[in-house]
Amino acid sequence: MCGICGELNFNDARPELASLRRMLDRLERRGPDHEGTWSDGPLAFGHRRLSILDLSERAHQPMLDPALGLAVVFNGTIYNFRDLRAVLEGRGHRFFSTGDTEVILKAYAEWGADCVRRFKGMFAFAVWDLRNRRLFLARDRMGIKPLYYSQDANRLRFASNSQALLQAGGVDTSIDPVALHHHFTLHAVVPAPRTLFRGVRKLPPAHTLTVEADGRARLDRYWQLDASRPAGPRSEAEWIEAVHESLRRAVERRLQIADVPVGVLLSGGLDSSLLVALLAECGVQGLKTFTVGFEDQPEEKGSEFEYSDPVAARYDTEHFRFHVPNAEVLTRLPEAVDHMAEPMVGQDAVAFYLLAEQVSKHVKVVQSGQGADEVFGGYFWYPRMAQESEGSRVDRFRRHYFDRDHDEYARMIAPGLVDGDHTAALIAELLDAPGADSFIDAVLRLDVTTLIVDDPVKRVDNMTMAWGLEARVPFLDQELVELAAAMPPDLKLRDGGKYALRQIARGRLPDAVIDRPKGYFPVPALKYVRGEFLDFMRDILDSRACRERGLYQRGYVEALLSSPESHLTRIQGSKLWHLALLEFWLQRNLD
């Protein structure tokens, strides 16, 4: 896990090394173990390393293979790199390191752009072909690893976060009206390739971008998720056993491919608790587990220690509990916002940030339960959508998911930035795309391939990498995701959702963990906005910067400030926090 950046000039001029320096400075926290730079004519690479595989200097980056005429910067982990290495050695390639980075170089030399089809893992990388003067960028299927870029007539720059590009300079930071509509409709999700800034884009998951020396570029998709039933029917027991075996392999794969210890972020919910059980099933002993808790509010508990403690005790883990008072949440919130590559309204962003700080003192790698709800149908809105029978697919979806409908958005945002219901159009296109047998199949496919990428997945990457901590997500294993997408939806949604996971958990976890209502990583103070948190948000939205920016219509802002707890989204998020967070992020990262 690392931070990568680079610049390719289209006029044969040498890159601006001062700009590369500024990008590397903004990536330092992602890779505290080593920094490297390399250039070749119009191309320059920068890299910040977090050492997980092959801890020696041989695996430092940027990595160059003079014989092949290739150089690479890479962020992520290729879980099947040892198998690929054996294949490549059989084809005559010789290796000078023992990690996965060099496998990317040799695989690109052997198979060209098709190499990404062979990689199982999470990755964002750039390969420079010295002989053909060509830059090749790639991102993993599930979008676990980020890759942002900016391009104009003179150059292309790329980096692991948007702040690095902003620091490099020359970026058009005017607001993209389409992206803004997505942001306020989809819980701050802006699907790739857009971001809130017109001049910053992100490579979509499962895509590659090939850029020639003169600036000509080609975007290619190399994988799509099929959400249709297999030709041969399976019984319920066969489905559950197949999921059990696939998940166990995913967990084991993310344990074995590391030259450092691996822990687990144990929230107390079904998903992370099941990871602990399966790691024990793989023979792991002395596993380190980590849980964070916050102050209670009258409406909601702030910790899940009562659920995480029994799991840790059952499997005799080395368990660490961290309790964070509200005062610290508010004090540390600006730090968390500084490390958001894009604004994130999920209340658990600061939770992950504060947890990752403590976890990074003990391990460099953790497994996390993100993705289980999207892959196996665990959220409360899926059954509600399934019961809908009236209207188009997008209508059935929006009634239970959109944070605000277009007419409310038009009352909230400055009129000059309102020019159409862009989100409904995009979601309709994605839900109606072929390759999904039913409406719920299409919903889950949309969530797994698009929405999750720029919400929980991005949140976990940003907040853990802010402390040089690698988070691995077994529930987003490619093979497991493909298997689950083929499973009948009713088998996923049965008994409140995640039926297959609950069946696997029986006998492995306490029934109280399995049968508890769906929980969320709780930071109640950011949901039930009152007291000093309300004062904090009021100060942001009443600030001179906010008023001069003019994004919001003041009447809407005043209505939220007067009664914040009566304005919640359909999935119970604070609308006031949405507005305050975006403005605060712009103040911290742009102004």
LOZAGU-284390 format. One record per residue (C-alpha): x, y, z; residue in three letters; residue number from 1. Coordinates in steps of 0.1 Angstrom, whole numbers. Layout:
residues N
NODE      u      v      w  rest   nr
NODE      X      Y      Z   ALA  NUM
...
//
This chain:
residues 591
NODE      u      v      w  rest   nr
NODE      0      0      0   MET    1
NODE     15     33    -10   CYS    2
NODE      9     67    -26   GLY    3
NODE     18     72    -63   ILE    4
NODE     20    102    -85   CYS    5
NODE     34    113   -119   GLY    6
NODE     34    137   -147   GLU    7
NODE     36    132   -185   LEU    8
NODE     42    163   -207   ASN    9
NODE     29    162   -242   PHE   10
NODE     54    186   -257   ASN   11
NODE     86    167   -248   ASP   12
NODE     93    192   -221   ALA   13
NODE    107    179   -188   ARG   14
NODE     81    176   -160   PRO   15
NODE     81    203   -133   GLU   16
NODE    100    186   -105   LEU   17
NODE     87    212    -80   ALA   18
NODE     52    201    -88   SER   19
NODE     62    164    -83   LEU   20
NODE     77    174    -49   ARG   21
NODE     44    190    -38   ARG   22
NODE     24    160    -48   MET   23
NODE     48    137    -29   LEU   24
NODE     44    158      2   ASP   25
NODE      7    153      2   ARG   26
NODE     12    116     -2   LEU   27
NODE     37    111     26   GLU   28
NODE     12     97     51   ARG   29
NODE      2     70     27   ARG   30
NODE     37     57     25   GLY   31
NODE     59     65     55   PRO   32
NODE     87     39     49   ASP   33
NODE    104     52     17   HIS   34
NODE    102     79    -10   GLU   35
NODE    114     75    -45   GLY   36
NODE    114     95    -78   THR   37
NODE    124     87   -113   TRP   38
NODE    122    105   -147   SER   39
NODE    126     98   -183   ASP   40
NODE    123    127   -207   GLY   41
NODE     87    140   -205   PRO   42
NODE     77    115   -178   LEU   43
NODE     83    116   -140   ALA   44
NODE     71     92   -114   PHE   45
NODE     69     97    -76   GLY   46
NODE     63     71    -49   HIS   47
NODE     57     69    -12   ARG   48
NODE     61     33      1   ARG   49
NODE     44     14     29   LEU   50
NODE     64    -18     31   SER   51
NODE     42    -49     33   ILE   52
NODE     58    -74      8   LEU   53
NODE     95    -78      3   ASP   54
NODE    106    -53     29   LEU   55
NODE    141    -50     13   SER   56
NODE    154    -21     -8   GLU   57
NODE    150    -43    -39   ARG   58
NODE    112    -36    -38   ALA   59
NODE    115      2    -36   HIS   60
NODE     97     22    -62   GLN   61
NODE     96     36    -88   PRO   62
NODE    108      2   -101   MET   63
NODE    127      1   -133   LEU   64
NODE    135    -29   -155   ASP   65
NODE    161    -17   -180   PRO   66
NODE    161    -49   -200   ALA   67
NODE    123    -47   -206   LEU   68
NODE    123     -9   -210   GLY   69
NODE     95     -5   -184   LEU   70
NODE     91     14   -152   ALA   71
NODE     62     12   -127   VAL   72
NODE     47     29    -96   VAL   73
NODE     21      8    -78   PHE   74
NODE     -3     11    -49   ASN   75
NODE    -21    -21    -36   GLY   76
NODE    -16    -58    -34   THR   77
NODE    -18    -85    -60   ILE   78
NODE    -29   -116    -41   TYR   79
NODE    -21   -141    -68   ASN   80
NODE     13   -127    -76   PHE   81
NODE     31   -159    -66   ARG   82
NODE     11   -179    -91   ASP   83
NODE     17   -153   -118   LEU   84
NODE     54   -152   -110   ARG   85
NODE     57   -190   -115   ALA   86
NODE     39   -186   -149   VAL   87
NODE     62   -158   -159   LEU   88
NODE     93   -176   -148   GLU   89
NODE     82   -205   -170   GLY   90
NODE     82   -180   -199   ARG   91
NODE    118   -170   -193   GLY   92
NODE    114   -140   -170   HIS   93
NODE    139   -136   -142   ARG   94
NODE    132   -117   -110   PHE   95
NODE    154    -95    -88   PHE   96
NODE    128    -90    -60   SER   97
NODE    103   -112    -41   THR   98
NODE     72    -89    -39   GLY   99
NODE     43    -82    -63   ASP  100
NODE     55    -50    -79   THR  101
NODE     79    -66   -102   GLU  102
NODE     53    -91   -113   VAL  103
NODE     33    -62   -127   ILE  104
NODE     63    -52   -148   LEU  105
NODE     69    -87   -162   LYS  106
NODE     32    -93   -167   ALA  107
NODE     29    -60   -187   TYR  108
NODE     59    -70   -208   ALA  109
NODE     43   -105   -214   GLU  110
NODE      6    -97   -219   TRP  111
NODE      5    -59   -224   GLY  112
NODE    -28    -42   -214   ALA  113
NODE    -44    -76   -209   ASP  114
NODE    -22    -82   -178   CYS  115
NODE    -49    -66   -156   VAL  116
NODE    -73    -94   -164   ARG  117
NODE    -49   -118   -147   ARG  118
NODE    -45    -98   -115   PHE  119
NODE    -65   -107    -84   LYS  120
NODE    -63    -80    -58   GLY  121
NODE    -66    -43    -52   MET  122
NODE    -44    -20    -73   PHE  123
NODE    -38     13    -89   ALA  124
NODE     -6     15   -110   PHE  125
NODE     11     33   -138   ALA  126
NODE     36     17   -163   VAL  127
NODE     58     38   -185   TRP  128
NODE     70     22   -217   ASP  129
NODE    104     38   -224   LEU  130
NODE    106     24   -260   ARG  131
NODE     71     33   -272   ASN  132
NODE     68     64   -251   ARG  133
NODE     34     53   -237   ARG  134
NODE     18     56   -203   LEU  135
NODE     -5     29   -190   PHE  136
NODE    -28     35   -160   LEU  137
NODE    -50      8   -144   ALA  138
NODE    -74      4   -115   ARG  139
NODE    -87    -27    -99   ASP  140
NODE   -122    -42   -106   ARG  141
NODE   -138    -30    -74   MET  142
NODE   -121      4    -72   GLY  143
NODE   -105     -4    -38   ILE  144
NODE    -74     16    -47   LYS  145
NODE    -79     52    -58   PRO  146
NODE    -64     69    -89   LEU  147
NODE    -71    106    -97   TYR  148
NODE    -58    125   -127   TYR  149
NODE    -59    159   -143   SER  150
NODE    -53    165   -180   GLN  151
NODE    -50    196   -203   ASP  152
NODE    -35    203   -236   ALA  153
NODE      0    203   -222   ASN  154
NODE      2    175   -196   ARG  155
NODE    -14    147   -176   LEU  156
NODE     -8    143   -139   ARG  157
NODE    -20    115   -117   PHE  158
NODE    -20    108    -80   ALA  159
NODE    -35     87    -52   SER  160
NODE    -56    116    -39   ASN  161
NODE    -70    148    -52   SER  162
NODE    -51    170    -28   GLN  163
NODE    -18    160    -45   ALA  164
NODE    -32    172    -78   LEU  165
NODE    -44    204    -62   LEU  166
NODE    -10    210    -47   GLN  167
NODE      7    205    -80   ALA  168
NODE    -13    235    -94   GLY  169
NODE    -29    244   -127   GLY  170
NODE    -62    225   -119   VAL  171
NODE    -96    239   -129   ASP  172
NODE   -113    239    -95   THR  173
NODE   -147    252   -107   SER  174
NODE   -176    231    -95   ILE  175
NODE   -189    204   -118   ASP  176
NODE   -228    208   -117   PRO  177
NODE   -234    172   -126   VAL  178
NODE   -210    160    -99   ALA  179
NODE   -226    183    -73   LEU  180
NODE   -260    168    -81   HIS  181
NODE   -246    133    -75   HIS  182
NODE   -229    144    -43   HIS  183
NODE   -261    157    -27   PHE  184
NODE   -283    128    -39   THR  185
NODE   -261     97    -33   LEU  186
NODE   -247    104      2   HIS  187
NODE   -216    122    -12   ALA  188
NODE   -210     96    -39   VAL  189
NODE   -197    111    -72   VAL  190
NODE   -194     81    -96   PRO  191
NODE   -162     80   -117   ALA  192
NODE   -149     96   -138   PRO  193
NODE   -163    128   -123   ARG  194
NODE   -153    146    -91   THR  195
NODE   -167    179    -77   LEU  196
NODE   -140    198    -96   PHE  197
NODE   -141    201   -134   ARG  198
NODE   -104    197   -137   GLY  199
NODE   -100    165   -116   VAL  200
NODE   -111    131   -128   ARG  201
NODE   -107     96   -115   LYS  202
NODE   -101     64   -134   LEU  203
NODE   -132     42   -131   PRO  204
NODE   -129      8   -115   PRO  205
NODE   -121    -20   -139   ALA  206
NODE   -107      4   -164   HIS  207
NODE    -73     12   -180   THR  208
NODE    -62     44   -195   LEU  209
NODE    -35     44   -222   THR  210
NODE    -19     77   -229   VAL  211
NODE      4     84   -259   GLU  212
NODE     33    108   -257   ALA  213
NODE     13    134   -278   ASP  214
NODE    -17    133   -254   GLY  215
NODE    -39    109   -273   ARG  216
NODE    -57     87   -247   ALA  217
NODE    -79     56   -248   ARG  218
NODE   -101     44   -220   LEU  219
NODE   -109      7   -219   ASP  220
NODE   -130    -15   -196   ARG  221
NODE   -117    -49   -189   TYR  222
NODE   -143    -64   -165   TRP  223
NODE   -181    -63   -159   GLN  224
NODE   -201    -79   -132   LEU  225
NODE   -228   -103   -144   ASP  226
NODE   -258   -105   -121   ALA  227
NODE   -277   -134   -137   SER  228
NODE   -284   -169   -126   ARG  229
NODE   -259   -197   -136   PRO  230
NODE   -269   -223   -161   ALA  231
NODE   -269   -251   -135   GLY  232
NODE   -292   -246   -105   PRO  233
NODE   -279   -249    -70   ARG  234
NODE   -297   -258    -38   SER  235
NODE   -297   -235     -8   GLU  236
NODE   -272   -257      9   ALA  237
NODE   -249   -257    -21   GLU  238
NODE   -250   -219    -24   TRP  239
NODE   -242   -214     13   ILE  240
NODE   -213   -239     11   GLU  241
NODE   -200   -222    -20   ALA  242
NODE   -201   -188     -3   VAL  243
NODE   -184   -203     28   HIS  244
NODE   -155   -217      8   GLU  245
NODE   -151   -186    -14   SER  246
NODE   -151   -163     17   LEU  247
NODE   -126   -185     35   ARG  248
NODE   -103   -184      5   ARG  249
NODE   -106   -146      4   ALA  250
NODE    -98   -143     40   VAL  251
NODE    -69   -167     39   GLU  252
NODE    -55   -150      7   ARG  253
NODE    -55   -116     25   ARG  254
NODE    -37   -132     55   LEU  255
NODE     -9   -150     36   GLN  256
NODE      1   -123     12   ILE  257
NODE     20   -102     37   ALA  258
NODE     55   -101     52   ASP  259
NODE     41    -83     83   VAL  260
NODE     14    -93    109   PRO  261
NODE    -23    -88     99   VAL  262
NODE    -50    -77    123   GLY  263
NODE    -88    -73    121   VAL  264
NODE   -110    -42    126   LEU  265
NODE   -137    -58    148   LEU  266
NODE   -168    -36    150   SER  267
NODE   -190    -61    168   GLY  268
NODE   -212    -67    138   GLY  269
NODE   -217    -99    118   LEU  270
NODE   -193    -91     90   ASP  271
NODE   -161    -84    109   SER  272
NODE   -169   -110    136   SER  273
NODE   -172   -136    108   LEU  274
NODE   -137   -126     95   LEU  275
NODE   -123   -134    130   VAL  276
NODE   -140   -168    130   ALA  277
NODE   -128   -177     95   LEU  278
NODE    -92   -166    103   LEU  279
NODE    -94   -190    133   ALA  280
NODE   -106   -216    110   GLU  281
NODE    -75   -210     89   CYS  282
NODE    -54   -218    120   GLY  283
NODE    -45   -182    130   VAL  284
NODE    -35   -178    166   GLN  285
NODE    -27   -147    186   GLY  286
NODE    -48   -125    162   LEU  287
NODE    -49    -88    171   LYS  288
NODE    -84    -73    170   THR  289
NODE    -94    -36    174   PHE  290
NODE   -126    -19    183   THR  291
NODE   -135     18    188   VAL  292
NODE   -165     32    207   GLY  293
NODE   -180     67    211   PHE  294
NODE   -202     84    236   GLU  295
NODE   -239     74    236   ASP  296
NODE   -267     97    227   GLN  297
NODE   -303     92    241   PRO  298
NODE   -314     78    207   GLU  299
NODE   -284     56    199   GLU  300
NODE   -255     38    216   LYS  301
NODE   -220     49    206   GLY  302
NODE   -201     17    211   SER  303
NODE   -205    -20    203   GLU  304
NODE   -182    -34    229   PHE  305
NODE   -209    -57    242   GLU  306
NODE   -208    -76    209   TYR  307
NODE   -171    -74    200   SER  308
NODE   -159    -85    234   ASP  309
NODE   -175   -120    233   PRO  310
NODE   -161   -126    198   VAL  311
NODE   -126   -116    210   ALA  312
NODE   -130   -138    240   ALA  313
NODE   -143   -168    221   ARG  314
NODE   -113   -168    197   TYR  315
NODE    -88   -156    223   ASP  316
NODE    -76   -127    203   THR  317
NODE    -53   -100    216   GLU  318
NODE    -81    -74    218   HIS  319
NODE    -77    -36    219   PHE  320
NODE   -106    -13    228   ARG  321
NODE   -105     24    223   PHE  322
NODE   -131     48    236   HIS  323
NODE   -133     83    221   VAL  324
NODE   -152    111    239   PRO  325
NODE   -172    136    219   ASN  326
NODE   -148    164    226   ALA  327
NODE   -120    145    208   GLU  328
NODE   -143    137    179   VAL  329
NODE   -149    174    173   LEU  330
NODE   -112    184    180   THR  331
NODE    -99    158    156   ARG  332
NODE   -126    162    129   LEU  333
NODE   -105    187    109   PRO  334
NODE    -77    162    106   GLU  335
NODE   -100    136     92   ALA  336
NODE   -114    161     67   VAL  337
NODE    -79    170     55   ASP  338
NODE    -73    133     45   HIS  339
NODE   -106    129     25   MET  340
NODE    -97    128    -11   ALA  341
NODE   -133    139    -17   GLU  342
NODE   -159    151      8   PRO  343
NODE   -174    121     28   MET  344
NODE   -205    126     48   VAL  345
NODE   -206     91     63   GLY  346
NODE   -205     96    101   GLN  347
NODE   -179     67    105   ASP  348
NODE   -152     85     85   ALA  349
NODE   -138    101    117   VAL  350
NODE   -143     68    135   ALA  351
NODE   -121     50    110   PHE  352
NODE    -96     79    112   TYR  353
NODE    -93     77    150   LEU  354
NODE    -93     39    151   LEU  355
NODE    -66     37    124   ALA  356
NODE    -44     60    144   GLU  357
NODE    -44     35    173   GLN  358
NODE    -42      4    152   VAL  359
NODE    -12     16    132   SER  360
NODE      8     15    165   LYS  361
NODE      4    -23    165   HIS  362
NODE      1    -36    129   VAL  363
NODE      5    -24     93   LYS  364
NODE    -23    -45     78   VAL  365
NODE    -59    -51     89   VAL  366
NODE    -88    -70     74   GLN  367
NODE   -121    -51     74   SER  368
NODE   -158    -61     68   GLY  369
NODE   -166    -34     43   GLN  370
NODE   -187    -46     13   GLY  371
NODE   -206    -74     30   ALA  372
NODE   -239    -54     31   ASP  373
NODE   -237    -45     -5   GLU  374
NODE   -226    -79    -18   VAL  375
NODE   -250    -99      3   PHE  376
NODE   -280    -75      7   GLY  377
NODE   -277    -64     43   GLY  378
NODE   -292    -29     42   TYR  379
NODE   -328    -22     53   PHE  380
NODE   -337     -4     21   TRP  381
NODE   -332    -35     -1   TYR  382
NODE   -363    -54     10   PRO  383
NODE   -383    -21      8   ARG  384
NODE   -372    -17    -28   MET  385
NODE   -380    -53    -35   ALA  386
NODE   -416    -48    -23   GLN  387
NODE   -421    -18    -47   GLU  388
NODE   -442    -25    -78   SER  389
NODE   -451      9    -91   GLU  390
NODE   -430     30   -114   GLY  391
NODE   -397     26   -133   SER  392
NODE   -366     10   -117   ARG  393
NODE   -351     44   -109   VAL  394
NODE   -384     55    -92   ASP  395
NODE   -384     23    -71   ARG  396
NODE   -348     30    -62   PHE  397
NODE   -350     67    -54   ARG  398
NODE   -380     65    -31   ARG  399
NODE   -358     46     -6   HIS  400
NODE   -323     58    -13   TYR  401
NODE   -319     93    -27   PHE  402
NODE   -309    119      0   ASP  403
NODE   -332    145    -16   ARG  404
NODE   -352    146    -47   ASP  405
NODE   -345    171    -75   HIS  406
NODE   -370    197    -65   ASP  407
NODE   -355    199    -30   GLU  408
NODE   -320    201    -45   TYR  409
NODE   -332    230    -67   ALA  410
NODE   -343    248    -35   ARG  411
NODE   -310    242    -18   MET  412
NODE   -283    250    -45   ILE  413
NODE   -276    283    -62   ALA  414
NODE   -297    284    -94   PRO  415
NODE   -267    288   -116   GLY  416
NODE   -255    253   -107   LEU  417
NODE   -289    236   -112   VAL  418
NODE   -294    224   -148   ASP  419
NODE   -312    190   -147   GLY  420
NODE   -319    158   -127   ASP  421
NODE   -285    143   -136   HIS  422
NODE   -285    116   -108   THR  423
NODE   -319    101   -119   ALA  424
NODE   -306     99   -155   ALA  425
NODE   -274     82   -145   LEU  426
NODE   -290     57   -120   ILE  427
NODE   -317     48   -146   ALA  428
NODE   -290     40   -171   GLU  429
NODE   -271     18   -147   LEU  430
NODE   -302      0   -134   LEU  431
NODE   -315     -7   -169   ASP  432
NODE   -282    -19   -183   ALA  433
NODE   -282    -56   -195   PRO  434
NODE   -267    -84   -174   GLY  435
NODE   -291    -83   -144   ALA  436
NODE   -319   -109   -141   ASP  437
NODE   -341    -88   -118   SER  438
NODE   -346    -53   -103   PHE  439
NODE   -328    -63    -71   ILE  440
NODE   -300    -79    -90   ASP  441
NODE   -295    -46   -108   ALA  442
NODE   -297    -27    -75   VAL  443
NODE   -270    -48    -59   LEU  444
NODE   -248    -47    -90   ARG  445
NODE   -251     -9    -90   LEU  446
NODE   -242     -7    -53   ASP  447
NODE   -212    -31    -56   VAL  448
NODE   -197    -16    -88   THR  449
NODE   -205     21    -84   THR  450
NODE   -219     34    -51   LEU  451
NODE   -198     15    -27   ILE  452
NODE   -166     26    -45   VAL  453
NODE   -170     62    -35   ASP  454
NODE   -186     57     -1   ASP  455
NODE   -174     30     23   PRO  456
NODE   -145     17      2   VAL  457
NODE   -130     52     -4   LYS  458
NODE   -136     61     32   ARG  459
NODE   -117     31     46   VAL  460
NODE    -88     36     22   ASP  461
NODE    -85     73     30   ASN  462
NODE    -88     71     67   MET  463
NODE    -65     41     72   THR  464
NODE    -39     52     47   MET  465
NODE    -37     85     66   ALA  466
NODE    -19     65     92   TRP  467
NODE      1     42     69   GLY  468
NODE    -23     13     76   LEU  469
NODE    -33    -10     48   GLU  470
NODE    -70    -22     50   ALA  471
NODE    -79    -54     31   ARG  472
NODE   -116    -61     23   VAL  473
NODE   -122    -99     18   PRO  474
NODE   -159    -93     10   PHE  475
NODE   -149    -75    -21   LEU  476
NODE   -128   -104    -34   ASP  477
NODE   -135   -107    -71   GLN  478
NODE   -144   -144    -70   GLU  479
NODE   -167   -139    -40   LEU  480
NODE   -184   -109    -56   VAL  481
NODE   -190   -128    -88   GLU  482
NODE   -204   -158    -69   LEU  483
NODE   -228   -136    -48   ALA  484
NODE   -240   -117    -79   ALA  485
NODE   -252   -150    -94   ALA  486
NODE   -270   -160    -62   MET  487
NODE   -309   -156    -62   PRO  488
NODE   -317   -123    -45   PRO  489
NODE   -343   -139    -22   ASP  490
NODE   -315   -160     -7   LEU  491
NODE   -296   -129      1   LYS  492
NODE   -325   -108     15   LEU  493
NODE   -341   -136     35   ARG  494
NODE   -346   -130     72   ASP  495
NODE   -335    -94     71   GLY  496
NODE   -306    -98     47   GLY  497
NODE   -272   -115     45   LYS  498
NODE   -289   -148     50   TYR  499
NODE   -260   -169     37   ALA  500
NODE   -235   -151     60   LEU  501
NODE   -258   -157     90   ARG  502
NODE   -260   -194     82   GLN  503
NODE   -222   -197     79   ILE  504
NODE   -219   -179    112   ALA  505
NODE   -242   -203    131   ARG  506
NODE   -220   -222    156   GLY  507
NODE   -190   -200    149   ARG  508
NODE   -203   -167    165   LEU  509
NODE   -226   -159    195   PRO  510
NODE   -262   -159    185   ASP  511
NODE   -265   -124    199   ALA  512
NODE   -241   -112    172   VAL  513
NODE   -258   -131    144   ILE  514
NODE   -294   -121    153   ASP  515
NODE   -288    -85    164   ARG  516
NODE   -304    -58    142   PRO  517
NODE   -281    -43    115   LYS  518
NODE   -257    -19    132   GLY  519
NODE   -236      9    118   TYR  520
NODE   -202     22    129   PHE  521
NODE   -218     47    153   PRO  522
NODE   -208     83    158   VAL  523
NODE   -242     96    171   PRO  524
NODE   -230    132    176   ALA  525
NODE   -228    136    138   LEU  526
NODE   -263    122    133   LYS  527
NODE   -282    138    162   TYR  528
NODE   -267    173    158   VAL  529
NODE   -269    194    189   ARG  530
NODE   -248    213    214   GLY  531
NODE   -212    220    203   GLU  532
NODE   -216    200    171   PHE  533
NODE   -245    222    161   LEU  534
NODE   -224    253    169   ASP  535
NODE   -195    239    148   PHE  536
NODE   -218    234    118   MET  537
NODE   -235    268    122   ARG  538
NODE   -201    285    123   ASP  539
NODE   -191    268     90   ILE  540
NODE   -224    277     72   LEU  541
NODE   -225    312     85   ASP  542
NODE   -188    319     77   SER  543
NODE   -178    346     52   ARG  544
NODE   -162    319     30   ALA  545
NODE   -194    300     28   CYS  546
NODE   -215    330     20   ARG  547
NODE   -191    343     -6   GLU  548
NODE   -188    309    -22   ARG  549
NODE   -226    310    -27   GLY  550
NODE   -232    273    -32   LEU  551
NODE   -263    272    -10   TYR  552
NODE   -295    292     -9   GLN  553
NODE   -297    309     25   ARG  554
NODE   -333    301     31   GLY  555
NODE   -326    264     29   TYR  556
NODE   -296    267     52   VAL  557
NODE   -316    286     78   GLU  558
NODE   -343    260     78   ALA  559
NODE   -318    232     86   LEU  560
NODE   -301    252    113   LEU  561
NODE   -334    260    130   SER  562
NODE   -343    223    134   SER  563
NODE   -314    200    124   PRO  564
NODE   -327    168    139   GLU  565
NODE   -360    170    119   SER  566
NODE   -341    170     86   HIS  567
NODE   -328    135     80   LEU  568
NODE   -323    117     47   THR  569
NODE   -341     85     37   ARG  570
NODE   -313     64     52   ILE  571
NODE   -312     86     83   GLN  572
NODE   -283    109     76   GLY  573
NODE   -282    145     88   SER  574
NODE   -289    169     59   LYS  575
NODE   -272    197     79   LEU  576
NODE   -240    177     82   TRP  577
NODE   -241    172     44   HIS  578
NODE   -240    209     38   LEU  579
NODE   -215    217     65   ALA  580
NODE   -191    189     56   LEU  581
NODE   -188    200     19   LEU  582
NODE   -182    236     28   GLU  583
NODE   -157    226     55   PHE  584
NODE   -139    203     31   TRP  585
NODE   -137    231      5   LEU  586
NODE   -123    255     31   GLN  587
NODE    -97    230     43   ARG  588
NODE    -86    216      9   ASN  589
NODE    -92    243    -16   LEU  590
NODE    -93    278      0   ASP  591
//
